[in-house]
Amino acid sequence: MLLPIAFFMFVRRVISQVVLEKEKGMLEYLKMNSMSETANNLAFVLHESVVNGLLISLTIDSLCFFRLPQEDFHLKILLMFNLAVILFLAGITSFSLLISKCFDSASFAV
C-alpha cells in the first residue's frame, strides 16, 4: 500500500531532480570541484530520509497526539513507526537514484 504513495510523492520528484542535474551538467561541475558522485547521492538519501522523514514523522506524531486519547498514545509504537518511515524513505530514495541512472531526460524519466 505504501509503494504507490512512495512513487507519487517521493520517487518521481527525486528521479526528476537527479536527471535534471545530469541534463544541466551539475555532476560534471561537482567533479571539477572534487566532489564524488557517491557524496552527491548520499546527500540525496540523507536529505530525503532524515529531513523529510523527520518532518513527516513529527506531523503524524502531532496528529496522533491530538486525535487519540492519551491512553492510546504509546511512545514505543510511535517511535518504531517513525524509524520505519525514515528507513522506508531511505530505501525509496536509493531506489529512485538507481532508476535515474537509466535516463538522460527529466521529462522522459518521470
N, CA, C and O atoms as CSV, one atom per row, in Angstrom:
chain,resi,resn,atom,element,x,y,z
A,1,MET,N,N,0.807,-1.185,0.000
A,1,MET,CA,C,0.000,0.000,0.000
A,1,MET,C,C,0.865,1.269,0.000
A,1,MET,O,O,0.481,2.285,-0.579
A,2,LEU,N,N,2.014,1.205,0.643
A,2,LEU,CA,C,2.869,2.384,0.697
A,2,LEU,C,C,3.659,2.606,-0.587
A,2,LEU,O,O,4.107,3.723,-0.849
A,3,LEU,N,N,3.835,1.573,-1.381
A,3,LEU,CA,C,4.643,1.709,-2.588
A,3,LEU,C,C,4.044,2.678,-3.605
A,3,LEU,O,O,4.792,3.495,-4.141
A,4,PRO,N,N,2.747,2.642,-3.906
A,4,PRO,CA,C,2.207,3.658,-4.826
A,4,PRO,C,C,2.316,5.075,-4.276
A,4,PRO,O,O,2.577,6.015,-5.026
A,5,ILE,N,N,2.118,5.230,-2.970
A,5,ILE,CA,C,2.266,6.552,-2.361
A,5,ILE,C,C,3.705,7.030,-2.506
A,5,ILE,O,O,3.955,8.199,-2.798
A,6,ALA,N,N,4.647,6.117,-2.300
A,6,ALA,CA,C,6.063,6.481,-2.423
A,6,ALA,C,C,6.394,6.919,-3.841
A,6,ALA,O,O,7.134,7.883,-4.036
A,7,PHE,N,N,5.856,6.222,-4.827
A,7,PHE,CA,C,6.155,6.590,-6.204
A,7,PHE,C,C,5.579,7.948,-6.560
A,7,PHE,O,O,6.227,8.726,-7.261
A,8,PHE,N,N,4.390,8.247,-6.099
A,8,PHE,CA,C,3.786,9.520,-6.473
A,8,PHE,C,C,4.337,10.689,-5.670
A,8,PHE,O,O,4.357,11.814,-6.168
A,9,MET,N,N,4.783,10.454,-4.448
A,9,MET,CA,C,5.230,11.571,-3.623
A,9,MET,C,C,6.732,11.808,-3.701
A,9,MET,O,O,7.165,12.953,-3.832
A,10,PHE,N,N,7.531,10.757,-3.624
A,10,PHE,CA,C,8.961,10.944,-3.457
A,10,PHE,C,C,9.786,10.504,-4.652
A,10,PHE,O,O,10.647,11.250,-5.118
A,11,VAL,N,N,9.540,9.326,-5.143
A,11,VAL,CA,C,10.388,8.764,-6.193
A,11,VAL,C,C,10.345,9.616,-7.446
A,11,VAL,O,O,11.376,9.852,-8.075
A,12,ARG,N,N,9.170,10.074,-7.811
A,12,ARG,CA,C,9.029,10.912,-9.005
A,12,ARG,C,C,9.840,12.194,-8.881
A,12,ARG,O,O,10.502,12.610,-9.832
A,13,ARG,N,N,9.787,12.814,-7.717
A,13,ARG,CA,C,10.491,14.079,-7.504
A,13,ARG,C,C,12.005,13.877,-7.487
A,13,ARG,O,O,12.741,14.665,-8.081
A,14,VAL,N,N,12.470,12.836,-6.815
A,14,VAL,CA,C,13.915,12.601,-6.737
A,14,VAL,C,C,14.473,12.207,-8.090
A,14,VAL,O,O,15.560,12.647,-8.464
A,15,ILE,N,N,13.746,11.386,-8.825
A,15,ILE,CA,C,14.216,11.000,-10.162
A,15,ILE,C,C,14.328,12.221,-11.054
A,15,ILE,O,O,15.325,12.388,-11.758
A,16,SER,N,N,13.316,13.078,-11.033
A,16,SER,CA,C,13.384,14.261,-11.892
A,16,SER,C,C,14.503,15.199,-11.460
A,16,SER,O,O,15.139,15.814,-12.316
A,17,GLN,N,N,14.767,15.332,-10.156
A,17,GLN,CA,C,15.861,16.189,-9.695
A,17,GLN,C,C,17.215,15.652,-10.130
A,17,GLN,O,O,18.068,16.413,-10.587
A,18,VAL,N,N,17.419,14.350,-9.993
A,18,VAL,CA,C,18.712,13.764,-10.339
A,18,VAL,C,C,18.954,13.824,-11.840
A,18,VAL,O,O,20.054,14.159,-12.277
A,19,VAL,N,N,17.941,13.506,-12.627
A,19,VAL,CA,C,18.102,13.533,-14.080
A,19,VAL,C,C,18.249,14.971,-14.572
A,19,VAL,O,O,18.981,15.220,-15.529
A,20,LEU,N,N,17.568,15.915,-13.933
A,20,LEU,CA,C,17.726,17.321,-14.296
A,20,LEU,C,C,19.143,17.810,-14.001
A,20,LEU,O,O,19.694,18.624,-14.742
A,21,GLU,N,N,19.728,17.306,-12.912
A,21,GLU,CA,C,21.130,17.633,-12.640
A,21,GLU,C,C,22.041,17.090,-13.728
A,21,GLU,O,O,23.019,17.732,-14.110
A,22,LYS,N,N,21.713,15.901,-14.226
A,22,LYS,CA,C,22.515,15.346,-15.325
A,22,LYS,C,C,22.377,16.196,-16.574
A,22,LYS,O,O,23.358,16.437,-17.277
A,23,GLU,N,N,21.152,16.656,-16.854
A,23,GLU,CA,C,20.931,17.481,-18.038
A,23,GLU,C,C,21.707,18.789,-17.961
A,23,GLU,O,O,22.282,19.229,-18.956
A,24,LYS,N,N,21.726,19.402,-16.809
A,24,LYS,CA,C,22.386,20.701,-16.648
A,24,LYS,C,C,23.895,20.574,-16.505
A,24,LYS,O,O,24.601,21.582,-16.537
A,25,GLY,N,N,24.402,19.363,-16.348
A,25,GLY,CA,C,25.832,19.191,-16.196
A,25,GLY,C,C,26.327,19.492,-14.790
A,25,GLY,O,O,27.503,19.793,-14.585
A,26,MET,N,N,25.426,19.410,-13.832
A,26,MET,CA,C,25.792,19.704,-12.455
A,26,MET,C,C,26.791,18.687,-11.914
A,26,MET,O,O,27.669,19.036,-11.125
A,27,LEU,N,N,26.662,17.441,-12.331
A,27,LEU,CA,C,27.570,16.410,-11.839
A,27,LEU,C,C,28.998,16.652,-12.317
A,27,LEU,O,O,29.953,16.426,-11.575
A,28,GLU,N,N,29.140,17.111,-13.557
A,28,GLU,CA,C,30.480,17.435,-14.053
A,28,GLU,C,C,31.065,18.619,-13.291
A,28,GLU,O,O,32.262,18.652,-13.006
A,29,TYR,N,N,30.223,19.583,-12.966
A,29,TYR,CA,C,30.667,20.725,-12.172
A,29,TYR,C,C,31.133,20.281,-10.787
A,29,TYR,O,O,32.140,20.770,-10.274
A,30,LEU,N,N,30.392,19.353,-10.191
A,30,LEU,CA,C,30.791,18.845,-8.880
A,30,LEU,C,C,32.095,18.056,-8.958
A,30,LEU,O,O,32.922,18.124,-8.049
A,31,LYS,N,N,32.275,17.314,-10.038
A,31,LYS,CA,C,33.525,16.569,-10.204
A,31,LYS,C,C,34.709,17.508,-10.397
A,31,LYS,O,O,35.811,17.216,-9.931
A,32,MET,N,N,34.495,18.633,-11.078
A,32,MET,CA,C,35.572,19.608,-11.240
A,32,MET,C,C,35.970,20.206,-9.893
A,32,MET,O,O,37.124,20.581,-9.688
A,33,ASN,N,N,35.006,20.291,-8.979
A,33,ASN,CA,C,35.287,20.812,-7.649
A,33,ASN,C,C,35.608,19.704,-6.652
A,33,ASN,O,O,35.470,19.884,-5.442
A,34,SER,N,N,36.030,18.576,-7.165
A,34,SER,CA,C,36.498,17.404,-6.411
A,34,SER,C,C,35.445,16.832,-5.460
A,34,SER,O,O,35.762,16.448,-4.334
A,35,MET,N,N,34.195,16.776,-5.917
A,35,MET,CA,C,33.153,16.091,-5.161
A,35,MET,C,C,32.759,14.848,-5.937
A,35,MET,O,O,32.542,14.909,-7.147
A,36,SER,N,N,32.667,13.744,-5.260
A,36,SER,CA,C,32.363,12.500,-5.956
A,36,SER,C,C,30.859,12.330,-6.149
A,36,SER,O,O,30.051,12.997,-5.503
A,37,GLU,N,N,30.509,11.425,-7.050
A,37,GLU,CA,C,29.098,11.139,-7.304
A,37,GLU,C,C,28.468,10.439,-6.103
A,37,GLU,O,O,27.277,10.599,-5.834
A,38,THR,N,N,29.272,9.666,-5.389
A,38,THR,CA,C,28.773,8.988,-4.196
A,38,THR,C,C,28.362,9.990,-3.125
A,38,THR,O,O,27.340,9.807,-2.465
A,39,ALA,N,N,29.142,11.034,-2.950
A,39,ALA,CA,C,28.787,12.062,-1.964
A,39,ALA,C,C,27.502,12.774,-2.352
A,39,ALA,O,O,26.687,13.096,-1.487
A,40,ASN,N,N,27.315,13.020,-3.630
A,40,ASN,CA,C,26.083,13.660,-4.097
A,40,ASN,C,C,24.880,12.750,-3.865
A,40,ASN,O,O,23.833,13.209,-3.409
A,41,ASN,N,N,25.027,11.466,-4.176
A,41,ASN,CA,C,23.932,10.519,-3.952
A,41,ASN,C,C,23.639,10.349,-2.468
A,41,ASN,O,O,22.479,10.248,-2.067
A,42,LEU,N,N,24.683,10.316,-1.659
A,42,LEU,CA,C,24.495,10.184,-0.214
A,42,LEU,C,C,23.783,11.408,0.349
A,42,LEU,O,O,22.984,11.288,1.278
A,43,ALA,N,N,24.065,12.577,-0.203
A,43,ALA,CA,C,23.373,13.788,0.229
A,43,ALA,C,C,21.885,13.704,-0.087
A,43,ALA,O,O,21.060,14.125,0.724
A,44,PHE,N,N,21.529,13.168,-1.255
A,44,PHE,CA,C,20.119,12.983,-1.596
A,44,PHE,C,C,19.440,12.045,-0.607
A,44,PHE,O,O,18.362,12.344,-0.095
A,45,VAL,N,N,20.080,10.905,-0.341
A,45,VAL,CA,C,19.476,9.904,0.547
A,45,VAL,C,C,19.321,10.464,1.958
A,45,VAL,O,O,18.271,10.299,2.579
A,46,LEU,N,N,20.350,11.118,2.460
A,46,LEU,CA,C,20.270,11.660,3.816
A,46,LEU,C,C,19.246,12.780,3.920
A,46,LEU,O,O,18.521,12.871,4.910
A,47,HIS,N,N,19.182,13.627,2.908
A,47,HIS,CA,C,18.191,14.712,2.958
A,47,HIS,C,C,16.779,14.164,2.934
A,47,HIS,O,O,15.942,14.564,3.743
A,48,GLU,N,N,16.507,13.257,2.020
A,48,GLU,CA,C,15.148,12.733,1.905
A,48,GLU,C,C,14.752,11.925,3.130
A,48,GLU,O,O,13.623,12.035,3.608
A,49,SER,N,N,15.673,11.114,3.642
A,49,SER,CA,C,15.293,10.250,4.759
A,49,SER,C,C,15.295,11.004,6.084
A,49,SER,O,O,14.345,10.887,6.857
A,50,VAL,N,N,16.339,11.769,6.359
A,50,VAL,CA,C,16.437,12.416,7.668
A,50,VAL,C,C,15.550,13.657,7.745
A,50,VAL,O,O,14.723,13.769,8.650
A,51,VAL,N,N,15.712,14.575,6.819
A,51,VAL,CA,C,14.958,15.830,6.912
A,51,VAL,C,C,13.479,15.603,6.625
A,51,VAL,O,O,12.627,15.940,7.448
A,52,ASN,N,N,13.172,15.041,5.476
A,52,ASN,CA,C,11.762,14.829,5.134
A,52,ASN,C,C,11.130,13.757,6.007
A,52,ASN,O,O,9.953,13.853,6.353
A,53,GLY,N,N,11.903,12.730,6.370
A,53,GLY,CA,C,11.376,11.691,7.253
A,53,GLY,C,C,11.009,12.227,8.614
A,53,GLY,O,O,9.970,11.869,9.168
A,54,LEU,N,N,11.859,13.089,9.163
A,54,LEU,CA,C,11.544,13.686,10.461
A,54,LEU,C,C,10.343,14.621,10.382
A,54,LEU,O,O,9.525,14.658,11.301
A,55,LEU,N,N,10.234,15.372,9.297
A,55,LEU,CA,C,9.076,16.259,9.147
A,55,LEU,C,C,7.776,15.463,9.041
A,55,LEU,O,O,6.768,15.821,9.650
A,56,ILE,N,N,7.808,14.393,8.269
A,56,ILE,CA,C,6.616,13.553,8.137
A,56,ILE,C,C,6.291,12.879,9.454
A,56,ILE,O,O,5.128,12.822,9.854
A,57,SER,N,N,7.311,12.366,10.136
A,57,SER,CA,C,7.091,11.701,11.419
A,57,SER,C,C,6.537,12.663,12.467
A,57,SER,O,O,5.615,12.312,13.204
A,58,LEU,N,N,7.088,13.864,12.537
A,58,LEU,CA,C,6.582,14.830,13.514
A,58,LEU,C,C,5.151,15.257,13.209
A,58,LEU,O,O,4.359,15.482,14.124
A,59,THR,N,N,4.825,15.367,11.942
A,59,THR,CA,C,3.445,15.714,11.573
A,59,THR,C,C,2.485,14.609,11.977
A,59,THR,O,O,1.425,14.875,12.544
A,60,ILE,N,N,2.856,13.367,11.683
A,60,ILE,CA,C,1.995,12.241,12.057
A,60,ILE,C,C,1.914,12.106,13.571
A,60,ILE,O,O,0.848,11.809,14.110
A,61,ASP,N,N,3.038,12.324,14.265
A,61,ASP,CA,C,3.031,12.245,15.728
A,61,ASP,C,C,2.115,13.294,16.338
A,61,ASP,O,O,1.347,12.997,17.253
A,62,SER,N,N,2.195,14.505,15.838
A,62,SER,CA,C,1.346,15.561,16.404
A,62,SER,C,C,-0.133,15.308,16.105
A,62,SER,O,O,-0.993,15.576,16.944
A,63,LEU,N,N,-0.423,14.796,14.921
A,63,LEU,CA,C,-1.813,14.467,14.614
A,63,LEU,C,C,-2.332,13.345,15.506
A,63,LEU,O,O,-3.469,13.396,15.977
A,64,CYS,N,N,-1.501,12.336,15.737
A,64,CYS,CA,C,-1.903,11.233,16.617
A,64,CYS,C,C,-2.061,11.719,18.053
A,64,CYS,O,O,-2.976,11.298,18.759
A,65,PHE,N,N,-1.177,12.597,18.476
A,65,PHE,CA,C,-1.226,13.084,19.864
A,65,PHE,C,C,-2.502,13.876,20.125
A,65,PHE,O,O,-3.106,13.752,21.191
A,66,PHE,N,N,-2.907,14.676,19.171
A,66,PHE,CA,C,-4.096,15.497,19.376
A,66,PHE,C,C,-5.391,14.753,19.061
A,66,PHE,O,O,-6.453,15.140,19.548
A,67,ARG,N,N,-5.322,13.697,18.257
A,67,ARG,CA,C,-6.545,12.981,17.882
A,67,ARG,C,C,-6.855,11.803,18.786
A,67,ARG,O,O,-8.022,11.507,19.042
A,68,LEU,N,N,-5.810,11.121,19.276
A,68,LEU,CA,C,-6.026,9.923,20.084
A,68,LEU,C,C,-6.135,10.277,21.561
A,68,LEU,O,O,-5.542,11.256,22.016
A,69,PRO,N,N,-6.887,9.486,22.301
A,69,PRO,CA,C,-6.876,9.674,23.753
A,69,PRO,C,C,-5.492,9.325,24.311
A,69,PRO,O,O,-4.751,8.552,23.703
A,70,GLN,N,N,-5.154,9.884,25.447
A,70,GLN,CA,C,-3.808,9.711,25.988
A,70,GLN,C,C,-3.486,8.261,26.325
A,70,GLN,O,O,-2.319,7.875,26.271
A,71,GLU,N,N,-4.471,7.450,26.667
A,71,GLU,CA,C,-4.180,6.041,26.986
A,71,GLU,C,C,-3.882,5.215,25.734
A,71,GLU,O,O,-3.292,4.139,25.838
A,72,ASP,N,N,-4.276,5.696,24.557
A,72,ASP,CA,C,-3.970,5.006,23.304
A,72,ASP,C,C,-2.664,5.479,22.674
A,72,ASP,O,O,-2.230,4.920,21.667
A,73,PHE,N,N,-2.055,6.465,23.231
A,73,PHE,CA,C,-0.835,7.057,22.679
A,73,PHE,C,C,0.373,6.357,23.304
A,73,PHE,O,O,0.799,6.709,24.404
A,74,HIS,N,N,0.923,5.362,22.596
A,74,HIS,CA,C,2.060,4.587,23.106
A,74,HIS,C,C,3.334,5.079,22.433
A,74,HIS,O,O,3.440,5.082,21.206
A,75,LEU,N,N,4.289,5.490,23.238
A,75,LEU,CA,C,5.509,6.096,22.720
A,75,LEU,C,C,6.384,5.094,21.970
A,75,LEU,O,O,6.993,5.443,20.959
A,76,LYS,N,N,6.453,3.838,22.460
A,76,LYS,CA,C,7.309,2.835,21.806
A,76,LYS,C,C,6.814,2.524,20.398
A,76,LYS,O,O,7.605,2.424,19.460
A,77,ILE,N,N,5.526,2.374,20.261
A,77,ILE,CA,C,4.964,2.071,18.943
A,77,ILE,C,C,5.170,3.241,17.995
A,77,ILE,O,O,5.478,3.051,16.818
A,78,LEU,N,N,5.002,4.435,18.506
A,78,LEU,CA,C,5.179,5.629,17.684
A,78,LEU,C,C,6.632,5.790,17.241
A,78,LEU,O,O,6.891,6.161,16.096
A,79,LEU,N,N,7.572,5.516,18.131
A,79,LEU,CA,C,8.989,5.604,17.767
A,79,LEU,C,C,9.375,4.540,16.745
A,79,LEU,O,O,10.176,4.807,15.849
A,80,MET,N,N,8.817,3.340,16.868
A,80,MET,CA,C,9.084,2.301,15.866
A,80,MET,C,C,8.505,2.689,14.517
A,80,MET,O,O,9.116,2.426,13.481
A,81,PHE,N,N,7.333,3.310,14.519
A,81,PHE,CA,C,6.742,3.776,13.274
A,81,PHE,C,C,7.598,4.870,12.642
A,81,PHE,O,O,7.800,4.880,11.428
A,82,ASN,N,N,8.101,5.789,13.462
A,82,ASN,CA,C,8.959,6.855,12.954
A,82,ASN,C,C,10.227,6.288,12.333
A,82,ASN,O,O,10.649,6.741,11.269
A,83,LEU,N,N,10.831,5.318,12.974
A,83,LEU,CA,C,12.026,4.677,12.422
A,83,LEU,C,C,11.707,3.960,11.112
A,83,LEU,O,O,12.501,3.986,10.172
A,84,ALA,N,N,10.537,3.320,11.057
A,84,ALA,CA,C,10.143,2.630,9.823
A,84,ALA,C,C,9.928,3.631,8.690
A,84,ALA,O,O,10.279,3.345,7.546
A,85,VAL,N,N,9.361,4.790,8.984
A,85,VAL,CA,C,9.155,5.824,7.955
A,85,VAL,C,C,10.496,6.316,7.436
A,85,VAL,O,O,10.670,6.472,6.228
A,86,ILE,N,N,11.442,6.561,8.330
A,86,ILE,CA,C,12.757,7.057,7.915
A,86,ILE,C,C,13.490,6.015,7.075
A,86,ILE,O,O,14.096,6.358,6.060
A,87,LEU,N,N,13.443,4.750,7.483
A,87,LEU,CA,C,14.082,3.689,6.699
A,87,LEU,C,C,13.394,3.488,5.357
A,87,LEU,O,O,14.054,3.221,4.352
A,88,PHE,N,N,12.069,3.614,5.335
A,88,PHE,CA,C,11.326,3.494,4.081
A,88,PHE,C,C,11.711,4.601,3.109
A,88,PHE,O,O,11.897,4.347,1.919
A,89,LEU,N,N,11.831,5.828,3.609
A,89,LEU,CA,C,12.229,6.936,2.742
A,89,LEU,C,C,13.655,6.767,2.234
A,89,LEU,O,O,13.943,7.106,1.086
A,90,ALA,N,N,14.547,6.249,3.067
A,90,ALA,CA,C,15.915,5.991,2.615
A,90,ALA,C,C,15.924,4.937,1.518
A,90,ALA,O,O,16.677,5.053,0.551
A,91,GLY,N,N,15.096,3.914,1.660
A,91,GLY,CA,C,15.026,2.859,0.652
A,91,GLY,C,C,14.463,3.327,-0.670
A,91,GLY,O,O,15.003,2.997,-1.726
A,92,ILE,N,N,13.376,4.097,-0.628
A,92,ILE,CA,C,12.797,4.528,-1.903
A,92,ILE,C,C,13.653,5.598,-2.564
A,92,ILE,O,O,13.639,5.726,-3.788
A,93,THR,N,N,14.397,6.368,-1.777
A,93,THR,CA,C,15.312,7.339,-2.377
A,93,THR,C,C,16.467,6.633,-3.062
A,93,THR,O,O,16.879,7.028,-4.152
A,94,SER,N,N,16.992,5.594,-2.433
A,94,SER,CA,C,18.054,4.807,-3.072
A,94,SER,C,C,17.549,4.135,-4.338
A,94,SER,O,O,18.259,4.068,-5.340
A,95,PHE,N,N,16.326,3.642,-4.287
A,95,PHE,CA,C,15.720,3.013,-5.461
A,95,PHE,C,C,15.529,4.024,-6.584
A,95,PHE,O,O,15.760,3.704,-7.750
A,96,SER,N,N,15.111,5.229,-6.247
A,96,SER,CA,C,14.916,6.242,-7.281
A,96,SER,C,C,16.251,6.702,-7.871
A,96,SER,O,O,16.314,7.045,-9.052
A,97,LEU,N,N,17.309,6.715,-7.074
A,97,LEU,CA,C,18.632,7.023,-7.621
A,97,LEU,C,C,19.077,5.940,-8.597
A,97,LEU,O,O,19.714,6.230,-9.609
A,98,LEU,N,N,18.738,4.694,-8.288
A,98,LEU,CA,C,19.063,3.595,-9.202
A,98,LEU,C,C,18.287,3.725,-10.505
A,98,LEU,O,O,18.846,3.508,-11.580
A,99,ILE,N,N,17.019,4.073,-10.426
A,99,ILE,CA,C,16.203,4.249,-11.635
A,99,ILE,C,C,16.715,5.418,-12.470
A,99,ILE,O,O,16.733,5.344,-13.698
A,100,SER,N,N,17.131,6.491,-11.809
A,100,SER,CA,C,17.535,7.698,-12.543
A,100,SER,C,C,18.819,7.506,-13.338
A,100,SER,O,O,19.111,8.311,-14.222
A,101,LYS,N,N,19.587,6.474,-13.053
A,101,LYS,CA,C,20.815,6.216,-13.818
A,101,LYS,C,C,20.508,5.792,-15.256
A,101,LYS,O,O,21.380,5.866,-16.121
A,102,CYS,N,N,19.294,5.357,-15.513
A,102,CYS,CA,C,18.935,4.841,-16.829
A,102,CYS,C,C,18.436,5.912,-17.794
A,102,CYS,O,O,18.270,5.632,-18.981
A,103,PHE,N,N,18.195,7.113,-17.320
A,103,PHE,CA,C,17.556,8.143,-18.141
A,103,PHE,C,C,18.465,9.346,-18.321
A,103,PHE,O,O,19.312,9.641,-17.478
A,104,ASP,N,N,18.268,10.035,-19.443
A,104,ASP,CA,C,19.021,11.269,-19.717
A,104,ASP,C,C,18.125,12.493,-19.772
A,104,ASP,O,O,18.621,13.619,-19.747
A,105,SER,N,N,16.832,12.299,-19.845
A,105,SER,CA,C,15.893,13.412,-19.906
A,105,SER,C,C,14.945,13.354,-18.720
A,105,SER,O,O,14.360,12.309,-18.433
A,106,ALA,N,N,14.794,14.489,-18.025
A,106,ALA,CA,C,13.966,14.511,-16.818
A,106,ALA,C,C,12.501,14.255,-17.135
A,106,ALA,O,O,11.828,13.550,-16.383
A,107,SER,N,N,11.996,14.806,-18.223
A,107,SER,CA,C,10.590,14.601,-18.567
A,107,SER,C,C,10.333,13.148,-18.960
A,107,SER,O,O,9.275,12.600,-18.650
A,108,PHE,N,N,11.282,12.528,-19.632
A,108,PHE,CA,C,11.112,11.118,-20.017
A,108,PHE,C,C,11.231,10.214,-18.797
A,108,PHE,O,O,10.548,9.192,-18.733
A,109,ALA,N,N,12.066,10.552,-17.839
A,109,ALA,CA,C,12.248,9.734,-16.657
A,109,ALA,C,C,10.996,9.714,-15.792
A,109,ALA,O,O,10.644,8.681,-15.224
A,110,VAL,N,N,10.340,10.835,-15.695
A,110,VAL,CA,C,9.130,10.908,-14.867
A,110,VAL,C,C,7.975,10.254,-15.594
A,110,VAL,O,O,6.862,10.208,-15.069
